Amino acid sequence: MKKYCMLLILALVLSFSTGLSANVHAAGLQENTIFQDLYGVRRSKDMTVISPDDAVNHSFYGLKIGDKKDDVLQTLKPAFRLMYELKAIGPAYLLSDVVYPDYYLTVSFDDNDRVSMIVYQENKKYHIMTDSLNS
């Protein structure tokens, strides 16, 4: 009798744990989307743009489209430093790259204060030769 009770308990425990692990695995697949982080290849192009329209999910130094505005500065530390909070052209942060100061990162936000676009580009300086123009 004890033998049958033990087998019954073992069967119930196994069926319960199998169902539980299947639910956890299915939930994990939904939450754990793979992102290709473009921080390592940031200087390979003139400009890197990450938008919701990308076919492959991208991130930049761990920052992803849809992240909360409150988490942006913490996520990008220590690689980026906040220069300005832009309000006139739409809510956005302008951050400077600590390693490459001639590059900057613009993080734009939607109406719900979520990241809607990430742009990394070189700060190109144009010098106008005024002496040759005045002659």
URVEN-V413991 format. One record per backbone hydrogen bond with DSSP energy under -0.5 kcal/mol. NH is the residue of the N-H (numbers start at 1). CO is the residue of the C=O. Records with the same first field share a line. If there is no record, write none. Layout:
NH=CO ; CO
This chain:
5=1
6=2
7=3
8=4
9=5
10=6
11=7
12=8
13=9
14=10
15=11
16=12
17=13
18=14
19=15
20=16
21=17
22=18
23=19
24=20
25=21
26=22
27=23
28=24
29=25
30=26
31=27
32=28
33=31
36=57
37=35
38=59
41=38
42=39
44=41
48=120
49=47
50=118
51=49
52=116
54=51
59=36
60=63
63=60
65=58
66=115
67=64
69=113
71=68
72=68 ; 69
73=69
75=71
76=72
77=73 ; 74
79=76
80=76
81=96
83=94
84=94
86=84 ; 92
90=87
92=86
93=107
94=84
95=93 ; 105
96=81
97=103
98=79
101=99
103=100
104=121
105=95
106=119
107=93 ; 105
108=106 ; 117
109=91
110=114
113=110
115=67
116=108
117=108
118=50
119=106
120=48
121=104
122=46
123=102
124=122
127=125
128=126
129=127
130=128
133=129
134=130
135=131
